[in-house]
């Protein structure tokens, strides 16, 4: 009798279903991501730390976001800041935080010191949960999605990157954007699809509010890679026609700027009046001419070495561990998700190439004279953050394939 029951009981009814309530299983992964980030950043979360390690937090980000939040709490959108340089535009400033949900809400509701601490803590949590949601939307199991979420959150929380607020925010919102895009491309009814497309555009706008330069390029690149992979896969499997795919892609391209006009219009209108409008190459030339090459702090054309990704297997810092780094290659054998692994692997390779010092040196002559090229040459090492996103996706796919392996 017992043998017959063992052979006829469905697998889903054995093991975890009988041991744990469903809500524990559902919340375990997100709770682990949140809990580990809080442990790593406990000094910020619970002990009142505001770090002086990053030179911009106390003299720039704290007063800027504090002014943003308190004026919004008073019911006023600050277009002009009278406290700096006899007055400068504020909402139009790409670094003012206008349009960014987290600074506006936190600094409007909390004291400025507490808001800054929780803003630092929130970024890796949001990125980890966003990656978890994206991988779950792509059909991965909860353990695999948790591994990908941890691979996204832990390098940010455990390193100096958590204090680099623009790029920490970019790494937080890019996985959220990918998760919304995944839902949009998989939704059935058009009302749900349009809703998820709007959510994708909102998340893209948050990236623009955080870093309307390299960060926006990296985030948009990740979205482009995912869109191409998902739509081409659907066409190959005859889930949608080419016409439907092009219509959906065109709708997304249209929605991205339209939803974010309040963020984009003031910034693009203000750009020609700023020193950045000259381009970093021109600024570097003027700086050298006026100071006799004595200027320090203007980074230009600095990339990284070829061995930088290996640092992610070393502690402390952007630590992932050798196991996660090794399993990130297993996704290429994942059945049904190989195209996703290949797409993000190519995205990671492009980011890796662009971040290298040797590549920046070779690209400097043809790119330095253009405005877009000079933005890239300002600090090519920032493209390593795109490699972080790619490895997190590949880690989740690799763990999934490892869990499903028969041997």
C-alpha positions, 0 to 999 in steps of 0.5 A: 500500500505504501509503495503504491502511494509513493508511486502514484503521489504527484511530485509536487505534493512531496517535499517542499509542498508538505513541509512549508506553507506556500507563502514561505516558499514565495517570500523566501527568495526576496526575503533572503535578498533583502536580509543579506543587503541589510546585513551588509549595509547594517551601519547605514540602515541601523547605526546612523552611518553616512559615509565620507568615503565617497567625496560627493555624498556629503557636499553634493548629493545630500544637500541637493536631494534634501532641497529637492525633497523638502521643496516637494514636501512643501508642495513646490517644484523647484525650477530655480536654485537661488542658493548656488552660484547666485542662482542656477536652474534646478529641476532641469539639472540632470543631477538634481534628482527631479523625476527620480522616485526614490530621492523625491519620496525619501527626502520628502518624508524623512530627515535628510540624513536618514533619507540618504542612508536608506537611499543607499540601502534601497538601491541594491535591494531594488536591483536584486528584487528586480533581477529576481522578478525578471528571471521569474518572468522568464520561467526560472525557478525560485532558487535560480531567480534568487541566485541571480538576484543575489548576484545583482545585489551583493556586488553593489551592497558589498563594494564602493559602488553602493556609494556611487549613487548615479550608477547604483541607481542605474543598476537598481532600475535596469533589472526592474525595467527588464522585468517589466519588459519581460511581462509586457512581451509575455502578456496576453491581453493588450490592456495588460501589455500596454500597462507593462510597456508603460511600467517599462518606460517609467523604469527607463525614465528612472535610469535617465533621472539617475545617469543621463549619460553612460548609465542610460546607454548601458540600461538602454543597451540591456533593454535592446538586447533583451527585446531582440532576443525575446522578439526573435525567439517568439518569431522563430517559435511562431508565437507572433508574426514579424509584423506584430513584432515590429509593431510591438517594438515600435510601440515601446520605442514610442512610449519610452520618451512620451512617458518621460517628457517631464524628465527629458524636456527640461534637461535637453533644453538646459544642456546647451547652456552648461559647460558639459554642452562643450563636450568632455574633450573640449573641457579637457583642452580648456582645462589644460590650456588655462591651468598649464596641465595642472588640473586634477580631477577631470577624468578623460579616457581612463579605462580598466585592465583586462583582468578586472572581471576576476576581481568579482571572484575575490573578497572584499568588494564586488564579490560573487565567488568562484562558484557563481562565476563558474556557473554563469557559463552553464547557461549556454546549455540551458534548454529553451533559454540559450538565446537569452544566455547568448544575448546577455553574454554578447552584451557583457562582452561589448561592455567588457571591450568598451571598458578597457583602457587599450580600447579607449586609447585606440578609439580616442583619435576618431571619437574625441572630436565628436560630442557623443564620443567624448562622453564615452571617453570621459570614463570608459571604465563605467561600462564595467557596470554593464558586465555586472548586469550580464553576469547576474543574468547568466548566473541565474540561468547557470544555476537553473541549468545546474539544478535541472542537470541529470548528472 
